[in-house]
């Protein structure tokens, strides 16, 4: 595949028209500020990120920004501000859509999740869990799904699109002050920086962007929690351990974590510890789709050709973190 790098500028220009139209339709005054549009990305990424951006910007104008009257009553300038910016950081491109509007209505999100049976009545979720609910399929807290924001692309579709591009979505919001939706995207889809893990005789590649750190746990740092399996105890709390050898059915792997390495990965604020026999070092690998003949394997996002010509499987960090947190939650 030829690597075609293209600028974000044409996409960002289209978004300016969109914001203008949506604001006019919704009767809102919006100042739209753009920066970083000269950044370049893989053409495939630029083409596919368009819908998630449209969704995030429509949401910002439609649900985020208040009417001029509401804003003045809340002591804000009558004109709302929506910002679209792109910047380079940590080997990735970050694209952020932020508004200075009303912020996510967390009480309303929780109420709707309880109504739909996604949350139990006795659960008091923290902010990260609440923001995560927004990504549940079909979730919408807009009283009126207008033609403006209800184009049938929910946040769940946005997240799936971005994760298929090996990116991630992050959400931050504070009541009365606004919301930021951030997309972290690989600059190119063909090559990634990966850490190679050995699990038994198998080799797996973990994208470096997902890794927080790796530890060799001592016995006192390990704890078994009823119904949730083995956990690593660190300064930030409990990290569920994913036994890669049992997940992938690898024979002759090292099951005792004190003789192994736990690689802590983070996705959307949640963490999991992946148990491997050893780390074999980091390298750039060329990604190969697994092809149609192979069944989809949970926890695997694709294959890669290693420098020695062997094919290694690329771990899907986001999927592994999610399944680790669903363990014992359902």
Helices and strands as residue ranges (DSSP letters): E 5-7, H 9-26, E 30-35, E 40-42, H 43-59, I 60-64, H 68-73, E 80-89, E 92-99, H 106-115, H 127-133, H 155-164, E 168-174, E 178-186, E 191-199, E 202-207, G 208-210, E 211-215, G 219-221, E 222-225, E 229-234, E 237-243, H 244-247, G 257-259, E 261-267, E 270-276, E 278-288, E 300-305, E 311-315, H 317-326
